[in-house]
Structure formats: C-alpha cells, structure tokens
Amino acid sequence: MIPFKGQDAVVQDRGGSVTLRLGRRPPVGAASRGRDQSWACGLRDAFVAENAKRRAKGLCKLCEGEAPFSRADGDPYLETHHIVWLAQGGSDTVENTVELCPNCHRKMHVLKREADIAILRAKAKP
C-alpha cells in the first residue's frame, strides 16, 4: 500500500525500521503562520538515531536531566534532534544528532537560540 501525503510509511533499512513522513509543501506564496513549514527530506538512517540514544545514556544533552519517562520496553524516552535540521540541508549523521527530552526538543524548534545550538554542537562530537 502506498501512503497518502500526510501519512507515515515504515521502511526497513539496514536492519532497522525507519519512519518516512510524507509531508505537504506549502503552496507557493502561502503566508506563514508564524512558524517554519517543513516537509520530508528522505530516508533516515536507523543507526544514527540508535547511536545518539546510546551516547545519551538516558540524559538530555541540553538540560542534562534524566528522560521524563520510559518507553514500554523500559528504554528512556528521549527524542532525536538534528542540530542543523534536515529541511535546512543538515545531514542525517552521528555528528549532527543529539538526544533531547521532549521539552528541550520543542524549545530548540521554537526558540532556535544560538547559545543552545553551540552547546549541542559541542556535545554531538562522538
């Protein structure tokens, strides 16, 4: 089955499952609603996200707090964040990803503070 725009497709790649979001591009000349519009940039490498999770050891790389809760399998819940967003030409690499708690992840996307970006760049180095 081929997903429609706005739905997710799960793809098997390199031994892991990768979720590919088929987003919608805003119409040409559409007014922004005060936030960035983004869409899918391609397949994600499951190894990169797994590597970031293992490096984090259950701690948010920005606030350094513990994950707020655990997944059903017992693993700490953190979210993979691309320091330079994929939609802005960033790479899906170990050097460009960190694990963040949900609050810090949202903070990075809403505030985009240079000081926080610098902290994450320093901590992303393997």
N, CA, C and O atoms as a Tinker XYZ file with bonds, in Angstrom:
   504  protein
     1  N      0.834000   -1.174000    0.000000    73     2
     2  CA     0.000000    0.000000    0.000000    64     1     3
     3  C      0.884000    1.246000    0.000000    63     2     4     5
     4  O      1.853000    1.319000    0.756000    81     3
     5  N      0.563000    2.202000   -0.824000    73     3     6
     6  CA     1.307000    3.455000   -0.901000    64     5     7
     7  C      0.591000    4.476000   -0.028000    63     6     8     9
     8  O     -0.605000    4.707000   -0.203000    81     7
     9  N      1.317000    5.098000    0.923000    73     7    10
    10  CA     0.651000    6.068000    1.799000    64     9    11
    11  C      0.301000    7.348000    1.072000    63    10    12    13
    12  O      0.938000    7.711000    0.083000    81    11
    13  N     -0.711000    8.024000    1.566000    73    11    14
    14  CA    -1.088000    9.333000    1.050000    64    13    15
    15  C     -0.244000   10.393000    1.723000    63    14    16    17
    16  O      0.358000   10.140000    2.767000    81    15
    17  N     -0.192000   11.587000    1.133000    73    15    18
    18  CA     0.523000   12.695000    1.763000    64    17    19
    19  C     -0.037000   12.913000    3.160000    63    18    20    21
    20  O     -1.247000   12.854000    3.379000    81    19
    21  N      0.875000   13.170000    4.108000    73    19    22
    22  CA     0.472000   13.390000    5.486000    64    21    23
    23  C      0.473000   12.123000    6.317000    63    22    24    25
    24  O      0.336000   12.190000    7.538000    81    23
    25  N      0.629000   10.945000    5.668000    73    23    26
    26  CA     0.706000    9.692000    6.401000    64    25    27
    27  C      2.154000    9.252000    6.516000    63    26    28    29
    28  O      3.022000    9.747000    5.798000    81    27
    29  N      2.409000    8.317000    7.423000    73    27    30
    30  CA     3.748000    7.779000    7.606000    64    29    31
    31  C      3.879000    6.453000    6.888000    63    30    32    33
    32  O      2.913000    5.697000    6.784000    81    31
    33  N      5.076000    6.170000    6.390000    73    31    34
    34  CA     5.391000    4.879000    5.806000    64    33    35
    35  C      6.565000    4.322000    6.589000    63    34    36    37
    36  O      7.527000    5.047000    6.842000    81    35
    37  N      6.516000    3.055000    6.980000    73    35    38
    38  CA     7.631000    2.439000    7.681000    64    37    39
    39  C      8.427000    1.638000    6.675000    63    38    40    41
    40  O      7.880000    0.785000    5.977000    81    39
    41  N      9.717000    1.912000    6.600000    73    39    42
    42  CA    10.591000    1.295000    5.614000    64    41    43
    43  C     11.672000    0.528000    6.364000    63    42    44    45
    44  O     12.222000    1.039000    7.339000    81    43
    45  N     11.984000   -0.681000    5.931000    73    43    46
    46  CA    13.071000   -1.445000    6.536000    64    45    47
    47  C     14.365000   -1.067000    5.825000    63    46    48    49
    48  O     14.449000   -1.133000    4.598000    81    47
    49  N     15.376000   -0.671000    6.602000    73    47    50
    50  CA    16.646000   -0.255000    6.025000    64    49    51
    51  C     17.765000   -0.584000    6.991000    63    50    52    53
    52  O     17.686000   -0.223000    8.165000    81    51
    53  N     18.794000   -1.251000    6.536000    73    51    54
    54  CA    19.970000   -1.586000    7.340000    64    53    55
    55  C     19.613000   -2.245000    8.666000    63    54    56    57
    56  O     20.226000   -1.959000    9.694000    81    55
    57  N     18.626000   -3.122000    8.635000    73    55    58
    58  CA    18.287000   -3.876000    9.823000    64    57    59
    59  C     17.390000   -3.161000   10.811000    63    58    60    61
    60  O     17.031000   -3.747000   11.832000    81    59
    61  N     17.012000   -1.916000   10.551000    73    59    62
    62  CA    16.135000   -1.186000   11.466000    64    61    63
    63  C     14.972000   -0.602000   10.705000    63    62    64    65
    64  O     15.013000   -0.501000    9.479000    81    63
    65  N     13.937000   -0.217000   11.421000    73    63    66
    66  CA    12.823000    0.406000   10.725000    64    65    67
    67  C     12.989000    1.914000   10.783000    63    66    68    69
    68  O     13.417000    2.471000   11.794000    81    67
    69  N     12.651000    2.549000    9.705000    73    67    70
    70  CA    12.773000    3.991000    9.569000    64    69    71
    71  C     11.405000    4.523000    9.189000    63    70    72    73
    72  O     10.766000    3.987000    8.284000    81    71
    73  N     10.946000    5.556000    9.857000    73    71    74
    74  CA     9.671000    6.152000    9.505000    64    73    75
    75  C      9.915000    7.308000    8.551000    63    74    76    77
    76  O     10.720000    8.198000    8.823000    81    75
    77  N      9.219000    7.281000    7.444000    73    75    78
    78  CA     9.325000    8.328000    6.432000    64    77    79
    79  C      8.007000    9.081000    6.431000    63    78    80    81
    80  O      6.961000    8.500000    6.140000    81    79
    81  N      8.044000   10.346000    6.748000    73    79    82
    82  CA     6.821000   11.159000    6.758000    64    81    83
    83  C      6.683000   11.825000    5.393000    63    82    84    85
    84  O      7.586000   12.519000    4.926000    81    83
    85  N      5.563000   11.604000    4.784000    73    83    86
    86  CA     5.281000   12.232000    3.505000    64    85    87
    87  C      4.478000   13.488000    3.782000    63    86    88    89
    88  O      3.254000   13.438000    3.910000    81    87
    89  N      5.162000   14.602000    3.874000    73    87    90
    90  CA     4.515000   15.856000    4.244000    64    89    91
    91  C      3.998000   16.612000    3.043000    63    90    92    93
    92  O      4.096000   16.157000    1.903000    81    91
    93  N      3.455000   17.757000    3.319000    73    91    94
    94  CA     2.924000   18.622000    2.271000    64    93    95
    95  C      3.748000   19.897000    2.223000    63    94    96    97
    96  O      4.011000   20.513000    3.255000    81    95
    97  N      4.152000   20.288000    1.032000    73    95    98
    98  CA     4.822000   21.576000    0.870000    64    97    99
    99  C      3.763000   22.663000    0.890000    63    98   100   101
   100  O      2.661000   22.470000    0.375000    81    99
   101  N      4.090000   23.813000    1.485000    73    99   102
   102  CA     3.111000   24.903000    1.444000    64   101   103
   103  C      2.968000   25.416000    0.019000    63   102   104   105
   104  O      3.939000   25.399000   -0.738000    81   103
   105  N      1.790000   25.869000   -0.361000    73   103   106
   106  CA     1.607000   26.410000   -1.701000    64   105   107
   107  C      2.516000   27.614000   -1.931000    63   106   108   109
   108  O      2.835000   28.348000   -0.995000    81   107
   109  N      2.923000   27.809000   -3.160000    73   107   110
   110  CA     3.774000   28.950000   -3.491000    64   109   111
   111  C      3.049000   30.233000   -3.111000    63   110   112   113
   112  O      1.885000   30.425000   -3.464000    81   111
   113  N      3.749000   31.116000   -2.383000    73   111   114
   114  CA     3.174000   32.386000   -1.967000    64   113   115
   115  C      2.279000   32.299000   -0.745000    63   114   116   117
   116  O      1.654000   33.290000   -0.369000    81   115
   117  N      2.204000   31.110000   -0.105000    73   115   118
   118  CA     1.348000   30.975000    1.079000    64   117   119
   119  C      1.928000   31.765000    2.241000    63   118   120   121
   120  O      3.143000   31.798000    2.438000    81   119
   121  N      1.061000   32.392000    2.998000    73   119   122
   122  CA     1.503000   33.167000    4.159000    64   121   123
   123  C      1.906000   32.219000    5.281000    63   122   124   125
   124  O      1.244000   31.209000    5.518000    81   123
   125  N      2.994000   32.552000    5.967000    73   123   126
   126  CA     3.445000   31.757000    7.106000    64   125   127
   127  C      2.545000   32.034000    8.297000    63   126   128   129
   128  O      2.031000   33.142000    8.446000    81   127
   129  N      2.352000   31.032000    9.146000    73   127   130
   130  CA     1.554000   31.197000   10.360000    64   129   131
   131  C      2.441000   31.498000   11.553000    63   130   132   133
   132  O      2.081000   31.173000   12.685000    81   131
   133  N      3.596000   32.114000   11.323000    73   131   134
   134  CA     4.477000   32.463000   12.417000    64   133   135
   135  C      5.415000   31.345000   12.817000    63   134   136   137
   136  O      6.112000   31.461000   13.825000    81   135
   137  N      5.450000   30.269000   12.057000    73   135   138
   138  CA     6.375000   29.178000   12.347000    64   137   139
   139  C      6.862000   28.589000   11.033000    63   138   140   141
   140  O      6.245000   28.767000    9.983000    81   139
   141  N      7.971000   27.892000   11.118000    73   139   142
   142  CA     8.543000   27.309000    9.915000    64   141   143
   143  C      7.660000   26.180000    9.399000    63   142   144   145
   144  O      7.108000   25.402000   10.178000    81   143
   145  N      7.538000   26.101000    8.109000    73   143   146
   146  CA     6.863000   24.992000    7.458000    64   145   147
   147  C      7.958000   24.037000    6.997000    63   146   148   149
   148  O      8.965000   24.476000    6.441000    81   147
   149  N      7.780000   22.757000    7.216000    73   147   150
   150  CA     8.803000   21.809000    6.780000    64   149   151
   151  C      8.144000   20.569000    6.202000    63   150   152   153
   152  O      6.941000   20.359000    6.355000    81   151
   153  N      8.940000   19.759000    5.541000    73   151   154
   154  CA     8.447000   18.549000    4.922000    64   153   155
   155  C      9.563000   17.529000    4.883000    63   154   156   157
   156  O     10.706000   17.826000    5.230000    81   155
   157  N      9.223000   16.322000    4.458000    73   155   158
   158  CA    10.178000   15.216000    4.476000    64   157   159
   159  C     11.363000   15.477000    3.566000    63   158   160   161
   160  O     11.223000   16.083000    2.504000    81   159
   161  N     12.522000   15.019000    3.986000    73   159   162
   162  CA    13.740000   15.209000    3.207000    64   161   163
   163  C     14.311000   13.890000    2.715000    63   162   164   165
   164  O     15.344000   13.890000    2.045000    81   163
   165  N     13.684000   12.782000    3.019000    73   163   166
   166  CA    14.192000   11.494000    2.567000    64   165   167
   167  C     14.261000   10.499000    3.701000    63   166   168   169
   168  O     13.757000   10.749000    4.796000    81   167
   169  N     14.894000    9.360000    3.429000    73   167   170
   170  CA    15.003000    8.295000    4.415000    64   169   171
   171  C     15.966000    8.662000    5.522000    63   170   172   173
   172  O     16.964000    9.343000    5.287000    81   171
   173  N     15.670000    8.214000    6.726000    73   171   174
   174  CA    16.537000    8.422000    7.880000    64   173   175
   175  C     17.289000    7.127000    8.158000    63   174   176   177
   176  O     16.763000    6.038000    7.927000    81   175
   177  N     18.495000    7.239000    8.644000    73   175   178
   178  CA    19.320000    6.092000    8.969000    64   177   179
   179  C     19.046000    5.681000   10.413000    63   178   180   181
   180  O     19.332000    6.445000   11.335000    81   179
   181  N     18.493000    4.479000   10.624000    73   179   182
   182  CA    18.166000    3.997000   11.969000    64   181   183
   183  C     19.415000    3.905000   12.842000    63   182   184   185
   184  O     19.326000    4.082000   14.057000    81   183
   185  N     20.574000    3.633000   12.247000    73   183   186
   186  CA    21.827000    3.557000   13.003000    64   185   187
   187  C     22.150000    4.889000   13.670000    63   186   188   189
   188  O     22.615000    4.911000   14.809000    81   187
   189  N     21.912000    5.984000   12.984000    73   187   190
   190  CA    22.237000    7.315000   13.501000    64   189   191
   191  C     21.420000    7.597000   14.758000    63   190   192   193
   192  O     21.976000    8.041000   15.763000    81   191
   193  N     20.125000    7.353000   14.724000    73   191   194
   194  CA    19.264000    7.590000   15.889000    64   193   195
   195  C     19.653000    6.665000   17.038000    63   194   196   197
   196  O     19.710000    7.101000   18.188000    81   195
   197  N     19.918000    5.418000   16.748000    73   195   198
   198  CA    20.321000    4.466000   17.791000    64   197   199
   199  C     21.639000    4.885000   18.426000    63   198   200   201
   200  O     21.802000    4.777000   19.641000    81   199
   201  N     22.575000    5.356000   17.624000    73   199   202
   202  CA    23.856000    5.819000   18.140000    64   201   203
   203  C     23.660000    6.999000   19.088000    63   202   204   205
   204  O     24.277000    7.049000   20.151000    81   203
   205  N     22.816000    7.935000   18.714000    73   203   206
   206  CA    22.546000    9.096000   19.559000    64   205   207
   207  C     21.930000    8.664000   20.884000    63   206   208   209
   208  O     22.286000    9.193000   21.937000    81   207
   209  N     21.002000    7.699000   20.837000    73   207   210
   210  CA    20.365000    7.209000   22.063000    64   209   211
   211  C     21.398000    6.573000   22.997000    63   210   212   213
   212  O     21.369000    6.803000   24.205000    81   211
   213  N     22.295000    5.785000   22.445000    73   211   214
   214  CA    23.316000    5.123000   23.273000    64   213   215
   215  C     24.288000    6.131000   23.866000    63   214   216   217
   216  O     24.695000    5.988000   25.020000    81   215
   217  N     24.670000    7.152000   23.095000    73   215   218
   218  CA    25.579000    8.181000   23.617000    64   217   219
   219  C     24.935000    8.985000   24.738000    63   218   220   221
   220  O     25.625000    9.421000   25.659000    81   219
   221  N     23.620000    9.188000   24.674000    73   219   222
   222  CA    22.917000    9.999000   25.665000    64   221   223
   223  C     22.843000    9.318000   27.038000    63   222   224   225
   224  O     22.831000    9.991000   28.068000    81   223
   225  N     22.795000    7.990000   27.044000    73   223   226
   226  CA    22.706000    7.220000   28.299000    64   225   227
   227  C     21.539000    7.687000   29.173000    63   226   228   229
   228  O     21.656000    7.759000   30.397000    81   227
   229  N     20.415000    8.002000   28.528000    73   227   230
   230  CA    19.210000    8.365000   29.255000    64   229   231
   231  C     19.137000    9.811000   29.718000    63   230   232   233
   232  O     18.207000   10.185000   30.431000    81   231
   233  N     20.120000   10.640000   29.316000    73   231   234
   234  CA    20.142000   12.042000   29.736000    64   233   235
   235  C     19.977000   12.971000   28.545000    63   234   236   237
   236  O     20.554000   12.742000   27.482000    81   235
   237  N     19.182000   14.022000   28.732000    73   235   238
   238  CA    19.006000   15.057000   27.714000    64   237   239
   239  C     20.328000   15.787000   27.532000    63   238   240   241
   240  O     20.970000   16.157000   28.515000    81   239
   241  N     20.738000   15.996000   26.302000    73   239   242
   242  CA    22.013000   16.656000   26.026000    64   241   243
   243  C     21.966000   18.169000   26.227000    63   242   244   245
   244  O     23.012000   18.816000   26.214000    81   243
   245  N     20.778000   18.748000   26.413000    73   243   246
   246  CA    20.705000   20.186000   26.631000    64   245   247
   247  C     20.571000   20.510000   28.124000    63   246   248   249
   248  O     21.418000   21.209000   28.680000    81   247
   249  N     19.523000   20.013000   28.770000    73   247   250
   250  CA    19.320000   20.329000   30.197000    64   249   251
   251  C     20.055000   19.349000   31.116000    63   250   252   253
   252  O     20.185000   19.597000   32.314000    81   251
   253  N     20.530000   18.243000   30.555000    73   251   254
   254  CA    21.259000   17.191000   31.265000    64   253   255
   255  C     20.402000   16.465000   32.297000    63   254   256   257
   256  O     20.925000   15.768000   33.166000    81   255
   257  N     19.076000   16.631000   32.198000    73   255   258
   258  CA    18.161000   15.918000   33.082000    64   257   259
   259  C     17.880000   14.514000   32.556000    63   258   260   261
   260  O     18.114000   14.215000   31.385000    81   259
   261  N     17.374000   13.660000   33.447000    73   259   262
   262  CA    17.004000   12.301000   33.040000    64   261   263
   263  C     15.782000   12.342000   32.138000    63   262   264   265
   264  O     14.991000   13.285000   32.176000    81   263
   265  N     15.643000   11.298000   31.323000    73   263   266
   266  CA    14.459000   11.180000   30.478000    64   265   267
   267  C     13.220000   11.248000   31.367000    63   266   268   269
   268  O     13.221000   10.689000   32.463000    81   267
   269  N     12.153000   11.930000   30.909000    73   267   270
   270  CA    10.982000   12.139000   31.768000    64   269   271
   271  C     10.197000   10.871000   32.080000    63   270   272   273
   272  O      9.485000   10.817000   33.083000    81   271
   273  N     10.316000    9.860000   31.242000    73   271   274
   274  CA     9.636000    8.583000   31.468000    64   273   275
   275  C     10.309000    7.531000   30.596000    63   274   276   277
   276  O     11.203000    7.840000   29.807000    81   275
   277  N      9.869000    6.286000   30.747000    73   275   278
   278  CA    10.430000    5.187000   29.961000    64   277   279
   279  C      9.406000    4.688000   28.959000    63   278   280   281
   280  O      8.198000    4.768000   29.181000    81   279
   281  N      9.918000    4.171000   27.852000    73   279   282
   282  CA     9.061000    3.544000   26.843000    64   281   283
   283  C      8.511000    2.236000   27.413000    63   282   284   285
   284  O      8.918000    1.807000   28.492000    81   283
   285  N      7.599000    1.611000   26.695000    73   283   286
   286  CA     7.022000    0.335000   27.136000    64   285   287
   287  C      8.096000   -0.737000   27.315000    63   286   288   289
   288  O      7.952000   -1.631000   28.150000    81   287
   289  N      9.194000   -0.646000   26.516000    73   287   290
   290  CA    10.264000   -1.645000   26.626000    64   289   291
   291  C     11.268000   -1.313000   27.724000    63   290   292   293
   292  O     12.242000   -2.042000   27.911000    81   291
   293  N     11.039000   -0.207000   28.461000    73   291   294
   294  CA    11.922000    0.168000   29.561000    64   293   295
   295  C     13.018000    1.153000   29.192000    63   294   296   297
   296  O     13.678000    1.697000   30.078000    81   295
   297  N     13.227000    1.396000   27.900000    73   295   298
   298  CA    14.250000    2.358000   27.477000    64   297   299
   299  C     13.797000    3.784000   27.814000    63   298   300   301
   300  O     12.607000    4.091000   27.740000    81   299
   301  N     14.749000    4.655000   28.185000    73   299   302
   302  CA    14.386000    6.042000   28.479000    64   301   303
   303  C     13.814000    6.733000   27.237000    63   302   304   305
   304  O     14.299000    6.527000   26.125000    81   303
   305  N     12.770000    7.562000   27.441000    73   303   306
   306  CA    12.177000    8.277000   26.316000    64   305   307
   307  C     12.905000    9.597000   26.106000    63   306   308   309
   308  O     12.799000   10.517000   26.917000    81   307
   309  N     13.643000    9.676000   25.009000    73   307   310
   310  CA    14.275000   10.905000   24.544000    64   309   311
   311  C     14.000000   11.007000   23.053000    63   310   312   313
   312  O     13.686000   10.005000   22.411000    81   311
   313  N     14.115000   12.202000   22.498000    73   311   314
   314  CA    13.839000   12.417000   21.086000    64   313   315
   315  C     15.120000   12.805000   20.351000    63   314   316   317
   316  O     15.917000   13.604000   20.842000    81   315
   317  N     15.299000   12.229000   19.175000    73   315   318
   318  CA    16.468000   12.544000   18.362000    64   317   319
   319  C     16.263000   13.891000   17.689000    63   318   320   321
   320  O     15.239000   14.129000   17.048000    81   319
   321  N     17.254000   14.774000   17.842000    73   319   322
   322  CA    17.175000   16.112000   17.257000    64   321   323
   323  C     18.362000   16.318000   16.322000    63   322   324   325
   324  O     19.498000   16.002000   16.676000    81   323
   325  N     18.099000   16.842000   15.142000    73   323   326
   326  CA    19.155000   17.216000   14.199000    64   325   327
   327  C     19.537000   18.664000   14.475000    63   326   328   329
   328  O     18.698000   19.558000   14.369000    81   327
   329  N     20.779000   18.896000   14.823000    73   327   330
   330  CA    21.241000   20.237000   15.186000    64   329   331
   331  C     21.008000   21.198000   14.023000    63   330   332   333
   332  O     20.429000   22.270000   14.197000    81   331
   333  N     21.461000   20.804000   12.847000    73   331   334
   334  CA    21.086000   21.520000   11.621000    64   333   335
   335  C     19.977000   20.674000   11.005000    63   334   336   337
   336  O     20.219000   19.557000   10.547000    81   335
   337  N     18.780000   21.207000   10.998000    73   335   338
   338  CA    17.613000   20.446000   10.560000    64   337   339
   339  C     17.792000   19.896000    9.152000    63   338   340   341
   340  O     18.423000   20.522000    8.300000    81   339
   341  N     17.230000   18.720000    8.923000    73   339   342
   342  CA    17.288000   18.103000    7.596000    64   341   343
   343  C     16.643000   19.011000    6.552000    63   342   344   345
   344  O     17.133000   19.110000    5.427000    81   343
   345  N     15.559000   19.667000    6.916000    73   343   346
   346  CA    14.864000   20.558000    5.979000    64   345   347
   347  C     15.696000   21.780000    5.617000    63   346   348   349
   348  O     15.412000   22.462000    4.632000    81   347
   349  N     16.740000   22.059000    6.427000    73   347   350
   350  CA    17.624000   23.194000    6.156000    64   349   351
   351  C     18.953000   22.723000    5.567000    63   350   352   353
   352  O     19.926000   23.477000    5.539000    81   351
   353  N     18.992000   21.478000    5.097000    73   351   354
   354  CA    20.198000   20.960000    4.459000    64   353   355
   355  C     21.140000   20.226000    5.393000    63   354   356   357
   356  O     22.241000   19.854000    4.987000    81   355
   357  N     20.728000   20.007000    6.651000    73   355   358
   358  CA    21.557000   19.264000    7.601000    64   357   359
   359  C     21.656000   17.797000    7.207000    63   358   360   361
   360  O     20.828000   17.288000    6.452000    81   359
   361  N     22.663000   17.130000    7.721000    73   359   362
   362  CA    22.879000   15.726000    7.378000    64   361   363
   363  C     22.333000   14.798000    8.460000    63   362   364   365
   364  O     22.265000   15.168000    9.632000    81   363
   365  N     21.951000   13.609000    8.061000    73   363   366
   366  CA    21.492000   12.590000    8.996000    64   365   367
   367  C     22.720000   11.783000    9.421000    63   366   368   369
   368  O     22.890000   10.630000    9.023000    81   367
   369  N     23.571000   12.413000   10.239000    73   367   370
   370  CA    24.824000   11.805000   10.666000    64   369   371
   371  C     24.944000   11.852000   12.179000    63   370   372   373
   372  O     24.239000   12.608000   12.848000    81   371
   373  N     25.837000   11.042000   12.707000    73   371   374
   374  CA    26.099000   10.990000   14.143000    64   373   375
   375  C     26.511000   12.374000   14.654000    63   374   376   377
   376  O     26.103000   12.775000   15.744000    81   375
   377  N     27.302000   13.093000   13.889000    73   375   378
   378  CA    27.806000   14.405000   14.310000    64   377   379
   379  C     26.729000   15.491000   14.331000    63   378   380   381
   380  O     26.938000   16.559000   14.907000    81   379
   381  N     25.594000   15.228000   13.715000    73   379   382
   382  CA    24.529000   16.234000   13.629000    64   381   383
   383  C     23.302000   15.862000   14.467000    63   382   384   385
   384  O     22.270000   16.527000   14.368000    81   383
   385  N     23.396000   14.812000   15.290000    73   383   386
   386  CA    22.241000   14.379000   16.074000    64   385   387
   387  C     22.565000   14.289000   17.553000    63   386   388   389
   388  O     23.671000   13.921000   17.950000    81   387
   389  N     21.576000   14.633000   18.351000    73   387   390
   390  CA    21.650000   14.503000   19.806000    64   389   391
   391  C     20.284000   14.053000   20.313000    63   390   392   393
   392  O     19.282000   14.171000   19.608000    81   391
   393  N     20.253000   13.540000   21.533000    73   391   394
   394  CA    19.001000   13.151000   22.171000    64   393   395
   395  C     18.583000   14.251000   23.136000    63   394   396   397
   396  O     19.391000   14.744000   23.924000    81   395
   397  N     17.310000   14.630000   23.064000    73   395   398
   398  CA    16.773000   15.678000   23.926000    64   397   399
   399  C     15.489000   15.198000   24.591000    63   398   400   401
   400  O     14.765000   14.367000   24.043000    81   399
   401  N     15.216000   15.736000   25.790000    73   399   402
   402  CA    13.922000   15.477000   26.415000    64   401   403
   403  C     12.869000   16.212000   25.568000    63   402   404   405
   404  O     13.215000   17.127000   24.820000    81   403
   405  N     11.612000   15.828000   25.675000    73   403   406
   406  CA    10.584000   16.481000   24.852000    64   405   407
   407  C     10.527000   17.998000   25.029000    63   406   408   409
   408  O     10.319000   18.718000   24.052000    81   407
   409  N     10.707000   18.496000   26.250000    73   407   410
   410  CA    10.658000   19.949000   26.465000    64   409   411
   411  C     11.801000   20.660000   25.753000    63   410   412   413
   412  O     11.584000   21.670000   25.084000    81   411
   413  N     13.016000   20.139000   25.893000    73   411   414
   414  CA    14.158000   20.779000   25.233000    64   413   415
   415  C     14.061000   20.659000   23.719000    63   414   416   417
   416  O     14.469000   21.567000   22.995000    81   415
   417  N     13.516000   19.532000   23.232000    73   415   418
   418  CA    13.364000   19.360000   21.792000    64   417   419
   419  C     12.423000   20.438000   21.243000    63   418   420   421
   420  O     12.711000   21.061000   20.221000    81   419
   421  N     11.307000   20.651000   21.926000    73   419   422
   422  CA    10.366000   21.684000   21.481000    64   421   423
   423  C     11.017000   23.062000   21.589000    63   422   424   425
   424  O     10.843000   23.905000   20.709000    81   423
   425  N     11.769000   23.290000   22.673000    73   423   426
   426  CA    12.463000   24.569000   22.863000    64   425   427
   427  C     13.386000   24.870000   21.688000    63   426   428   429
   428  O     13.427000   26.000000   21.202000    81   427
   429  N     14.132000   23.854000   21.228000    73   427   430
   430  CA    15.058000   24.051000   20.111000    64   429   431
   431  C     14.317000   24.455000   18.840000    63   430   432   433
   432  O     14.807000   25.277000   18.066000    81   431
   433  N     13.139000   23.878000   18.626000    73   431   434
   434  CA    12.392000   24.193000   17.406000    64   433   435
   435  C     11.637000   25.518000   17.492000    63   434   436   437
   436  O     11.385000   26.156000   16.470000    81   435
   437  N     11.278000   25.929000   18.693000    73   435   438
   438  CA    10.528000   27.175000   18.854000    64   437   439
   439  C     11.466000   28.375000   18.982000    63   438   440   441
   440  O     11.281000   29.386000   18.304000    81   439
   441  N     12.472000   28.263000   19.851000    73   439   442
   442  CA    13.332000   29.413000   20.135000    64   441   443
   443  C     14.565000   29.517000   19.243000    63   442   444   445
   444  O     14.997000   30.622000   18.915000    81   443
   445  N     15.134000   28.384000   18.848000    73   443   446
   446  CA    16.313000   28.357000   17.949000    64   445   447
   447  C     17.441000   29.248000   18.473000    63   446   448   449
   448  O     18.045000   30.000000   17.708000    81   447
   449  N     17.726000   29.164000   19.776000    73   447   450
   450  CA    18.751000   30.007000   20.392000    64   449   451
   451  C     20.152000   29.554000   20.005000    63   450   452   453
   452  O     20.487000   28.375000   20.118000    81   451
   453  N     20.960000   30.493000   19.552000    73   451   454
   454  CA    22.333000   30.187000   19.133000    64   453   455
   455  C     23.163000   29.592000   20.270000    63   454   456   457
   456  O     23.983000   28.705000   20.035000    81   455
   457  N     22.960000   30.069000   21.496000    73   455   458
   458  CA    23.711000   29.545000   22.638000    64   457   459
   459  C     23.414000   28.057000   22.842000    63   458   460   461
   460  O     24.323000   27.276000   23.124000    81   459
   461  N     22.145000   27.663000   22.699000    73   459   462
   462  CA    21.772000   26.257000   22.841000    64   461   463
   463  C     22.332000   25.421000   21.688000    63   462   464   465
   464  O     22.774000   24.290000   21.891000    81   463
   465  N     22.309000   25.978000   20.495000    73   463   466
   466  CA    22.858000   25.269000   19.328000    64   465   467
   467  C     24.345000   25.014000   19.528000    63   466   468   469
   468  O     24.838000   23.932000   19.206000    81   467
   469  N     25.061000   25.996000   20.055000    73   467   470
   470  CA    26.502000   25.829000   20.313000    64   469   471
   471  C     26.752000   24.729000   21.338000    63   470   472   473
   472  O     27.685000   23.940000   21.185000    81   471
   473  N     25.927000   24.669000   22.382000    73   471   474
   474  CA    26.062000   23.612000   23.394000    64   473   475
   475  C     25.880000   22.247000   22.749000    63   474   476   477
   476  O     26.659000   21.328000   23.004000    81   475
   477  N     24.864000   22.112000   21.923000    73   475   478
   478  CA    24.580000   20.817000   21.289000    64   477   479
   479  C     25.677000   20.430000   20.300000    63   478   480   481
   480  O     26.037000   19.257000   20.207000    81   479
   481  N     26.205000   21.392000   19.571000    73   479   482
   482  CA    27.301000   21.079000   18.648000    64   481   483
   483  C     28.502000   20.512000   19.400000    63   482   484   485
   484  O     29.123000   19.550000   18.947000    81   483
   485  N     28.827000   21.100000   20.536000    73   483   486
   486  CA    29.970000   20.633000   21.330000    64   485   487
   487  C     29.715000   19.223000   21.871000    63   486   488   489
   488  O     30.635000   18.409000   21.941000    81   487
   489  N     28.468000   18.937000   22.253000    73   487   490
   490  CA    28.155000   17.635000   22.834000    64   489   491
   491  C     27.910000   16.556000   21.782000    63   490   492   493
   492  O     27.907000   15.371000   22.114000    81   491
   493  N     27.707000   16.935000   20.534000    73   491   494
   494  CA    27.423000   15.965000   19.482000    64   493   495
   495  C     28.662000   15.256000   18.973000    63   494   496   497
   496  O     28.560000   14.220000   18.316000    81   495
   497  N     29.813000   15.796000   19.265000    73   495   498
   498  CA    31.058000   15.194000   18.761000    64   497   499
   499  C     31.245000   13.826000   19.409000    63   498   500   501
   500  O     31.284000   13.712000   20.634000    81   499
   501  N     31.362000   12.775000   18.568000    73   499   502
   502  CA    31.498000   11.403000   19.105000    64   501   503
   503  C     32.813000   11.173000   19.829000    63   502   504
   504  O     33.060000   10.075000   20.326000    81   503
